[in-house]
Amino acid sequence: AIVDGRRVEISRSANHDESGSTVVEATVDGRVVARFTVSDHIKPTASAIVAELRALGVRPMIVSGDSAGPVQHVAKSVGIDVRETRFAVLPADKLRIVHELQATGAIVAMVGDGVNDAAALVAADLGIAMGTGTDAAMQAGDLTIISGDLTVVPKALALSRRTLRIIQANLFWAFAYNVAALPLAVAGLMNPVIAGLAMALSSAFVVANSLRLRR
């Protein structure tokens, strides 16, 4: 901007301090007159969330538009290998990274809250948007965490896996019952009353098994 005939610029410096903070410089006519730092607050629960995800067999990564210093600092602070970080990426780069991971056979879940995350959220196998983020991100995601609490992410993944296991168990039970009981009923070897009772018990088992999800 031109102020009183002088060119004033505020921009991110290529350097970063030891804490990983982003350095912002203010210049007047090309001369640095002020320098200050901006940093992200790491939530106390972040390390525990990463540990829970690893326990579920998830490979956590950080993909960010920030520079290398802040991204790697956050990664080290929460227990993510710096080799699993991608920094200074554009929205198109995030989309490309998702596609590259999928090409290796990986099932990709993407967590994001900004407009820049929207394309990657759509492309991911599971797009998780933060309810505290932008409307674009929430519209692009498959799942929205209204509270913006990241501790919900590993809980949601664990619940989805448990739900799938119960669905599979219910289908197996229903299939096994029909395979065993139908031939007997058709051959007249099973009393209709007993067959009806067995069907009711089969349905009751499926319902009771599904109710385990409430625990």
C-alpha positions as CSV (number, residue, x, y, z in Angstrom):
1,A,0.0,0.0,0.0
2,I,1.1,3.6,-0.6
3,V,0.8,5.7,2.5
4,D,1.9,9.4,2.3
5,G,3.9,8.6,-0.8
6,R,5.8,5.7,0.8
7,R,5.4,2.0,0.0
8,V,4.3,0.1,3.1
9,E,4.2,-3.7,3.0
10,I,3.3,-6.4,5.6
11,S,4.3,-9.9,4.6
12,R,5.4,-13.2,5.9
13,S,9.1,-13.7,6.3
14,A,10.8,-16.7,4.8
15,N,12.4,-17.2,8.3
16,H,10.9,-18.5,11.4
17,D,11.9,-18.4,15.1
18,E,13.1,-21.4,17.2
19,S,9.6,-21.9,18.5
20,G,8.2,-22.5,15.0
21,S,6.3,-19.3,15.0
22,T,5.6,-17.5,11.7
23,V,7.6,-14.3,11.4
24,V,5.8,-11.3,9.9
25,E,7.7,-8.2,8.7
26,A,6.5,-4.7,8.1
27,T,8.6,-2.7,5.6
28,V,8.6,0.9,4.5
29,D,10.2,1.6,1.2
30,G,11.9,-1.8,1.3
31,R,13.3,-1.3,4.8
32,V,12.2,-3.6,7.7
33,V,10.8,-1.4,10.4
34,A,9.0,-4.0,12.5
35,R,9.0,-7.7,13.0
36,F,6.6,-9.8,15.0
37,T,5.6,-13.5,15.3
38,V,2.3,-15.3,14.9
39,S,1.8,-18.9,16.2
40,D,-0.9,-21.4,16.5
41,H,-2.1,-22.6,19.9
42,I,-1.7,-26.4,20.2
43,K,-4.6,-27.8,22.1
44,P,-3.6,-29.9,25.2
45,T,-5.5,-32.9,23.8
46,A,-3.6,-32.9,20.5
47,S,-1.0,-35.5,21.5
48,A,-3.6,-37.8,23.0
49,I,-5.7,-37.6,19.8
50,V,-2.7,-38.6,17.7
51,A,-1.9,-41.5,20.0
52,E,-5.5,-42.7,19.8
53,L,-5.5,-42.5,16.0
54,R,-2.3,-44.5,15.9
55,A,-3.8,-47.1,18.1
56,L,-6.7,-47.4,15.6
57,G,-4.1,-48.1,12.8
58,V,-4.4,-44.6,11.3
59,R,-1.3,-42.9,9.9
60,P,-1.6,-39.2,10.9
61,M,-0.3,-36.5,8.5
62,I,-0.2,-32.7,8.5
63,V,-0.9,-31.0,5.2
64,S,-0.8,-27.2,5.6
65,G,-0.3,-24.0,3.7
66,D,2.0,-22.8,6.5
67,S,5.7,-22.7,6.0
68,A,8.0,-25.6,7.1
69,G,9.0,-24.2,10.5
70,P,5.6,-23.9,12.1
71,V,4.3,-27.1,10.5
72,Q,7.2,-29.2,11.7
73,H,7.1,-27.6,15.1
74,V,3.5,-28.6,15.5
75,A,4.2,-32.1,14.2
76,K,7.0,-32.7,16.8
77,S,4.9,-31.3,19.6
78,V,2.0,-33.7,18.9
79,G,4.0,-36.8,18.1
80,I,3.8,-36.8,14.3
81,D,7.0,-37.7,12.3
82,V,8.1,-34.6,10.4
83,R,8.4,-36.9,7.3
84,E,4.6,-37.1,7.5
85,T,4.2,-33.4,7.0
86,R,3.5,-31.4,3.8
87,F,3.9,-27.6,4.0
88,A,3.5,-24.5,1.9
89,V,0.8,-26.3,-0.1
90,L,-2.0,-24.7,-2.2
91,P,-5.6,-26.1,-2.3
92,A,-4.7,-27.9,-5.6
93,D,-1.7,-29.5,-3.8
94,K,-3.9,-30.8,-1.0
95,L,-6.2,-32.4,-3.6
96,R,-3.2,-33.9,-5.4
97,I,-1.8,-35.4,-2.1
98,V,-5.2,-37.0,-1.4
99,H,-5.2,-38.6,-4.9
100,E,-1.6,-39.8,-4.5
101,L,-2.4,-41.5,-1.2
102,Q,-5.5,-43.1,-2.7
103,A,-3.4,-44.4,-5.7
104,T,-1.4,-46.4,-3.2
105,G,-4.5,-48.2,-2.0
106,A,-4.9,-46.1,1.2
107,I,-8.2,-45.1,2.5
108,V,-7.9,-41.4,3.2
109,A,-9.7,-39.3,5.8
110,M,-9.2,-35.6,5.6
111,V,-9.9,-33.2,8.5
112,G,-10.2,-29.5,7.5
113,D,-12.1,-26.3,8.3
114,G,-11.2,-23.8,5.6
115,V,-12.2,-22.9,2.1
116,N,-8.7,-24.1,1.0
117,D,-9.6,-27.6,2.3
118,A,-12.9,-28.0,0.4
119,A,-11.6,-29.8,-2.7
120,A,-9.6,-32.2,-0.7
121,L,-12.5,-32.9,1.7
122,V,-14.7,-33.8,-1.3
123,A,-12.0,-36.1,-2.8
124,A,-11.1,-37.9,0.4
125,D,-12.8,-41.2,1.2
126,L,-14.0,-39.6,4.4
127,G,-14.2,-35.8,4.7
128,I,-14.4,-34.5,8.2
129,A,-15.2,-30.8,8.6
130,M,-15.1,-28.7,11.7
131,G,-18.4,-27.0,12.7
132,T,-16.3,-24.0,13.8
133,G,-14.9,-23.6,10.3
134,T,-16.2,-22.2,7.0
135,D,-19.5,-23.1,5.3
136,A,-17.6,-24.3,2.3
137,A,-15.7,-26.9,4.4
138,M,-18.9,-28.1,6.1
139,Q,-20.7,-28.5,2.8
140,A,-17.8,-30.4,1.3
141,G,-17.4,-32.8,4.2
142,D,-19.1,-36.1,4.8
143,L,-19.1,-35.6,8.5
144,T,-19.3,-32.3,10.5
145,I,-18.1,-32.1,14.1
146,I,-20.3,-29.4,15.3
147,S,-18.3,-28.7,18.5
148,G,-15.0,-28.4,16.6
149,D,-13.6,-30.8,19.3
150,L,-11.0,-33.0,17.6
151,T,-11.3,-35.7,20.3
152,V,-14.4,-36.7,18.5
153,V,-12.4,-37.9,15.5
154,P,-10.9,-41.1,17.0
155,K,-14.2,-41.7,18.8
156,A,-16.2,-41.5,15.5
157,L,-13.7,-43.8,13.7
158,A,-13.9,-46.3,16.5
159,L,-17.7,-46.2,16.6
160,S,-17.9,-46.6,12.8
161,R,-15.7,-49.7,13.0
162,R,-17.8,-51.2,15.8
163,T,-21.0,-50.5,13.9
164,L,-19.6,-52.3,10.9
165,R,-18.7,-55.3,13.0
166,I,-22.2,-55.5,14.5
167,I,-23.8,-55.2,11.0
168,Q,-21.6,-58.1,9.8
169,A,-22.5,-60.2,12.8
170,N,-26.2,-59.5,12.3
171,L,-26.1,-60.5,8.6
172,F,-24.2,-63.7,9.5
173,W,-26.7,-64.7,12.1
174,A,-29.7,-64.0,9.8
175,F,-28.1,-65.9,6.9
176,A,-27.1,-68.8,9.1
177,Y,-30.7,-69.1,10.5
178,N,-32.3,-69.1,7.1
179,V,-29.8,-71.6,5.7
180,A,-30.4,-74.0,8.6
181,A,-34.2,-73.5,9.2
182,L,-35.7,-73.0,5.7
183,P,-34.8,-76.5,4.4
184,L,-36.3,-78.1,7.5
185,A,-39.5,-76.0,7.3
186,V,-39.9,-76.8,3.6
187,A,-39.4,-80.5,4.2
188,G,-42.0,-80.4,6.9
189,L,-39.5,-81.4,9.6
190,M,-40.0,-78.3,11.7
191,N,-43.3,-77.4,13.5
192,P,-44.6,-74.0,12.2
193,V,-45.0,-72.8,15.7
194,I,-41.3,-73.6,16.5
195,A,-40.2,-72.0,13.2
196,G,-42.1,-68.8,14.0
197,L,-40.7,-68.8,17.5
198,A,-37.2,-69.3,16.1
199,M,-37.7,-66.4,13.7
200,A,-38.8,-64.1,16.5
201,L,-35.8,-65.1,18.5
202,S,-33.5,-64.4,15.5
203,S,-35.0,-60.9,15.2
204,A,-34.7,-60.3,19.0
205,F,-31.0,-61.3,18.8
206,V,-30.3,-58.8,15.9
207,V,-32.0,-56.0,17.9
208,A,-30.2,-56.9,21.1
209,N,-26.9,-57.1,19.3
210,S,-27.5,-53.7,17.7
211,L,-28.3,-52.1,21.1
212,R,-24.7,-52.8,22.2
213,L,-23.8,-49.6,20.3
214,R,-25.4,-47.6,23.0
215,R,-22.8,-48.7,25.6
